[in-house]
C-alpha cells in the first residue's frame, strides 16, 4: 500500500514537474511575442472548436456576416480564430487586405490545407496548386470577342426560344448557364457542338456542389484536424465519396474528348491545343506515333489541369454573376428604365450592342458593378496561407495561418460605399470631373494579390455582352400573378464558397417586334471579324489599371506579371510533393497562354 502511494506521489510529482517545465518554456517562447489579433477566446488546447463544430455545415448565418459581426464585437478589422491550434485570420477591411494580401503578397499567396476538398473529394488538381504550375496569360481579350459574340448570338433560334419559354411558362430556363459555359468550353477545349457543350456544362454544375460546400477552410472539421480523414465510415467521408466521381469526370472527361478530336484531326484551335503545340505534345494523342520517353508527360498534366481549372473556375462563377444580374434588374424597374434609355441613345433600335459600345454605356457598366458589389459571387474569395510569422499593426500573425479576405465586408463597408445596403448603380457614375466615385468592386470581388482571379476580364466581358443585349431588347420584370399584382421580392441566395440565387421566376418580354427580330437576326458577320489591332495581356492590363492608378499597391509598377512569385516555390499544401509541383520555372519565359 505504501509502495503504491509512493509510486503515485512520484508519478504525480514528475507530472507536475513536466507541466511546470512546459509552462516555463512556453512562457519564454511567447514572452516577447506580440498578441494575436482579437477573437473568440475559446478553451485551452481546443480553442474555438465547439463553435466551429456547431457552425460546420450550418448555413443560418452566412460565414462572411458572422465574421463581420465578430469584427464589430471585438472592435477590430482583423480577427483571429483558433481551432485545435489551427489559426484563421479574418481581414474585414480593404486596408488590411491591401496591406497583407497585396503589399506583402510574397508571404501571403499560398493556400491552406483544404483536406476535405483536396484529399477526400479529389479537387487536388484545382486551386491549391495553380500559381506555380503556370501563369495563364489570357492574351488579348479582343481575340476572344468574336467567340463571345458568336455564343451570345447562337443559335439565334435558341435565343428567341429562351424568350418564348419565359413568356409561356414564366419559368426559369437555364440559357444563362450554357452561355457562360459554352464560351469557356470553346476557348479552353475548342468544343462547339451543342450536345457536347450541354453535357460538359451539366457536368461542371454537378461537381460544383462539392466545391461550394468544401472550399471555405473549416467548412468540415477535417480541415482543422486532418487525421480525421483516416476515420473509417465518417459521415464527411461518405459525402466525399458521393462527390468524388463528378470531380474526377470534370478533369478527365473533357480532356479525353480533346484527345479524341486531336487524334481524329477535328480539334479546333484553343487554349489546350495551342499549349500542346507549344510544348510539342500534340503527338502524344496519336497512338501510332507516340514515343512516350521523348515527350514531357508532366507538361501534359500541367496543361490538362490548367484547362480543367479554367473550365471549372470560370463556368459556375460567371453563371452566378449573370443569374444575379438578371434577378437584380427584375427587382429594379427604375434601373432597367435608365439602362434602356442609355442603350437606346447610344446603340439605337436597329442593332445589338457590341464591345465597342462599352465605354459609351456607363450606366450599364455601373449596373454590373453594383451587382458585383451588392451580391459578391465569392464573398470570402478563396483562403490564402501565410508562409512565415508576421506582424500587422502590432498583432502577431503566425506562420501557416489561414488568411481570409472578407470581400463581402469590404464591399458593404459604409466607409467605401455610402449607404451600402441600397442597390444604387448611380454611385459609380461620375457627375462631374471633380466628383469622386467609390472603388471599382472588381478590386475586391475577384480575390486578392497574386492570387486574384486571372479570368475576371473574360467573366465580365461574357456577362456584359449578355446583359447589354438583354436590356437592349427585353423588359425584365418580376412575374405577374393573375390579378396583375406583383409578387414580393425573392432575393434568396444559396451560400457557400460561391453564392448563387436560388431558382427564381422572372418575366422577360421583347420590347417590340423589332427587338425580337433583332435577337433572331443576331450579330452581323462583320462583328465576328472584330480581330484585335493590338494585344493586351491580362496581367499587363492589371498592371496598367491597378498599379498605375495606385489601387493595387501590391503589384510592382512595371512588373508584367504580378502573380509571379519571387522566392519559395512549390506552393499549396502539396507544395513539396513532386506529383503536384510542375516544372515551370517562374523566371523563364515558359508561360502558357490562353489564346
Ligand atoms: C464572376 C466570375 C468569377 C469570379 C467571381 C471569380 C472569383 C475568383 C476568386 C475569388 C478567386 C480566388 C482569388 C484569391 O485566391 O484571392 C479566383 C481564382 C481563380 N479563377 Fe476566378 N472568378 C470568376 C471567373 C473566372 C473565369 C471566367 C476563369 C477562367 C476562365 C477563372 C479562373 C480562375 C482561376 C484559374 C483561379 C485560380 C487562381 C489561383 O489560384 O492562383 N475565374 N476566382
Boltz pocket constraint, residues with backbone or C-beta under 6 A from the ligand:
constraints:
  - pocket:
      binder: B
      contacts: [[A, 127], [A, 128], [A, 130], [A, 131], [A, 184], [A, 306], [A, 309], [A, 310], [A, 311], [A, 313], [A, 314], [A, 315], [A, 317], [A, 318], [A, 321], [A, 377], [A, 378], [A, 380], [A, 381], [A, 382], [A, 383], [A, 384], [A, 445], [A, 446], [A, 447], [A, 448], [A, 449], [A, 450], [A, 451], [A, 452], [A, 453], [A, 454], [A, 455], [A, 456], [A, 458], [A, 459]]
      max_distance: 6.0
